Amino acid sequence: MRLRDLVDTYIAFKRSLGMDFHSDAKVLRRFCRAMGDINVTDVQPEAVHAFIAGTGPVTANWRQKFSVLGSLYRYAIGRGFAATSPLPTAVPKFPPPLVPYIYSTSELKRLLAATDTLQTPRSLLRALTFRTLLLLLYGTGMRVGEALSLTLHDTDLASRILTVRDTKFFKTRLVPIGPQLTGALIHYEHRRLQLPLPAGDSSAFLCTRTGNRLHHTEVSKVFRRVREIAGVHRESTARYQPRIHDIRHTAAQHRLIAWYRAGADVQHLLPQLATYLGHVEIGSTQHYLSMTPELLHEASLRFEQYAQPEARHE
């Protein structure tokens, strides 16, 4: 069996299960190009090792390629397309995992204020667009790609409902929004409707001056500029700086803290938070909940409330 045919079959299998499989498929396509047009049995371990290692230092990219190819070969061996796996048996030491940055309320306000610097004579709505994007990300906990994919048709502001379509797991979900965020979106929509609508109601809600959808790469680049102006950063020795995606982590974290302060049943509400964020399982949501000093303090107060009656009883 040709390696390319195996990869095509494997990708089709994964997508038949309802998986997006976009990033993994890109890795597998690169793997095919690196190995050449050969049979599965002709793949040499040395070539596989070189592909996984690349030319730079060991990063999460090494882990991703190793994981993707490991899954491919488990599939191939299980179906008799390959007898053994050519993947390395020794795994190198990886750098510490990326730790999400949880923005404080004051930092979020500084980020919003810094968007004013984006205003230009050529694009009068640019500053408001990015301010609205940050408000939307924090107010809903959406993924950046989900927010950029919203169309005018998806934003039912009269009902205070956003429709998020074709998400990471091919699921469409409805996202209710609060009155303050709704007001900000109505204000933006009024200005946005003065720009071109290249696809009618299916045109991008958050858009460029030509009415087209914003690109994730450009948004990340602009956010880095806004973050620098706002003076939000990690220590100078950090390997990476706060990202726009960290606003999603912050939204989840702040919601959890608010529930603790309100005396809510957090364990009961966590599945609801998972649904709101578009997760298929609670474990994915837990990834977004870091043990910050503020959260630890609120959890300690909750524990004291439970412990004090027991202490009095003793």
N, C-alpha and C positions, 0 to 999 in steps of 0.2 A: 504494500500500500504506500502511495506517495505521501510524503509528510504534509504537503498542502491539502490533500484530500482528507487526511486525518483531522487537521485543524478545522477545515470547513465543516466536517461532520460534527466535530465537538462543539463548535460555536452554534451550529443549528440546534444541537441537542440542548444546550444551555438556554437558548432563547425560547425553545419549545416549553420550557418550565416557567416561562414568564419573567425571565431575568433580562435586564438591559444588556449587560455583558459588553458594554462599549469599550471601557478602558482595558479589560482583560483581552478582548479581541485584538486591540491594537498591539498589545505585547506579543500575542501569538503570531500576528502578521509580520512583525519585525523579526521574530524568531525564524519564520519560514524564509524570509529574505536573507537572513544571516547564514542559515544552513545551506541554502541553495535548493534547486529542484532535485531532491534525492528521495530515496525510499526511507521509510521510518527505520528500518533495520540498519541503514547506513549512517545514521546520526552518531557522531563520535563524542564521547564524554568530554574530551578536551575542547571541542568546539562549543559545547553547551556551557562549560565552565567559563569560557571566554565571553560568551554572550551575556551570561548572568553578571559577571564581574564588571564588564564595561571598562572604561578607562579612568574613572575617577575614584574617589574614596568610597568605602562601604557606606551606603545610605539605605533608607527605606526602599529605594528603587531596587536594590539587590533582593531584599525580602519579597517585594511584589513579584519580580520575575521568577524567583525560586518557587513562590506559592502558586503562581499561575501555571508554570510548567509542571509542577508536582501534581496538580489536579488533572492536567492534560494526560500525563503518563499513567496516573491511576485509572483514568477512563480507558486509555489504550490497552493497558495490561488486562483490565477486567473484561474487555471484549475480544481479547486475543489479537489485537492489532500490533502489540509489542510484547516481547518476553521479559524485558528488564527495563529499568529506568536509567538513563545516562546522567541523571542529576548528581551533583556532589553530595557526599555523605557527611562531610564536615561543614558546619555552618559557622561563619565568622562572628566575632563579637560586634554587635550593632551599637551605634551611638544611642544615647537616651532618647526615648520616644518624645515626640512633640507634645508639649503641654499647652492646652488651650489658654488663651489670655482672657481673663474675666474683667471686663471694663467696669470701672466704678461709675456711679451716676454722674459725677462731676466730669469724668473723662468723656462720657457719651455726650454731655452738653457741649464740651469743647470741640468734639468732632462735628457736631451739628453746626456750631458757630463757624468752624473753619471752612465749611462748604461755601460760605459767602465769597471766598477768594476765587472760586471757580467761574464767577460771572465774567462773560466776555461780550463785546459788541456783536460778534458773529453768532453767538448762541445765548440768547437772553434767558433761556429756561434751564441752562446747564446746572447752575447752582441749586435751583429749586428741585431739579430732577434728582440730584445726588442726596440732597437733604431728605427728600421723600423716600428714597431708597433706604437710607439708614433708619428712618422711622419705621418703615415697613418691615425691615429685617428684625428690628428689636421688638416691635409690637406684635409680630406673628411668629417669630422663630423660624421663618422660612429659610430654606437653602437659597443661596444667592441666585443660582440658576433658575429656581422656581419663581423668584420675584421678577427676574428679567424676562421670563416667558409669559408673564401675565399679559393678557390683551384687554382692550376696553370692554369686550364682551364678558370677560371673566370677573370684572369688578362691579358687582351689584351693590353699589354704595347705599341705595335706598333701603335695602334689606340688611346692610352691613355684613355681607357675605362675599368672600373671595373664593373662586374656584381654581384650584391648583390641579392642572392636568398633566398626565404622562410624567409622573414623578420618577424618582430614582428606582422605584419598584413597580413601574407601570400602573400605578394606582392614581385615581383621581379622587381628591378629597375637598370638602368644603371647609373653609377657615373663617369662623366668625371673628369680627373685629369690634373693638370698643369704640365709644363715641369720640374720643379725642383723636384716635388714628383715623377714624372715618372723616372727621372734619378736615384733617390734613390732606387726605386723599381727594376729597371733594374740591378743595382749593387747588390742588395740583391738576385734577382732571379739567377744571374750568380753563386753566392756562394751556394744558396739553391739547385740547380740542381746537386751539388756534393754530396748531401745527398741522402739517400734512397727514392724511390718513391713507397711506398706500394700500392698505387691505381692508378699508372700511372699519367695521366694528371688530374685526380680527387684527387690527393694527396693534402694535405694542403699546402698553399703557405707559411704561417708563421708556422714553425714547430719545433719540438724537434729534438735532434740529431739523432733520429731514423726515422725521416720523418713523424711522426704522428702529429696530431693537438694539439695545446696548449689548456690546460683547463683553463677556466675562473677563477676558484678558485686559481690556481697556479699563474696565471698572476697578479691577484690582490695582492697576497702575495709578489711577486717580486716587484711590483710597490711600495708597501709600503716601501720596503727596499731602492729602488732607490730614493724615495721621501725624506727619512730620510738623505741619503747621500747628496742629493742636498740641504738640508736645507730648504725645502719648507713645511710650516706648518701654521696652525692657531694659535691663542693665546693659551697658556697652559690651560686655563679654558674651551676651546671649547669642546663640547660633541663629536665631530667627526672631523677627519682630511680630507684634500683634497683627493679625490678619482681619480682613472683612468677615471671613467665615466665623471668626470668634464671636461676632455679635450674636450668632445663633446659640452658641454655648452660653453667652451671657444672659440671653433671654430666658433660657431654661433654668439657669442658676438663680436668677432674680425671682422667677416665679416660685421656685422651691422655697426660697427664703421668705417670700411674702406669705406662703401657706403656713410655714412654721410660725410666723409672727401672728397670723390670724387664728392660730390654734386649730387649724384644719387637720383632718386625717390624711397625712401625706402619703402613706402607703396605699390608701384607697384611691388617691387622686393621681398617682404616678401613671397608671395605665391610660388615664385620660390625657395626660401630658404627652405620652408616647403617640397616641392617636393624633393629637393636635400637631405634633412635629412631623407626622408622616412616617413613623417607624412601624415596622411589622412585628417587632417584639420589644419587650421592656428592656432587654439587655442593651439594645442600641441607645436607648434613652439614658441609661446609666453612664454611658460613655461621655455624655454631655454634662454630667454632674460632678464637678471637681470639689474636693473638700477644702474650701477656702476658709480663712479665719472667721469670716462673717457667718458662713454656713455652720461651721463648727460651734460657734457661739450660740446660734439659734437652736441647734440640735442639743447642746448642753443644757440650755434653759428648759427645753422640752423634757429632757431626762430628769431634771430636778423636779419638775412638776409631778412626774410619775413617782419619783423616789421619795419625796417628802411625806406623802401619806403613809408609806410603808415604814418610814423612820419613826413617825409619830405612833404608829400601831405597836412597834417594838418597845 
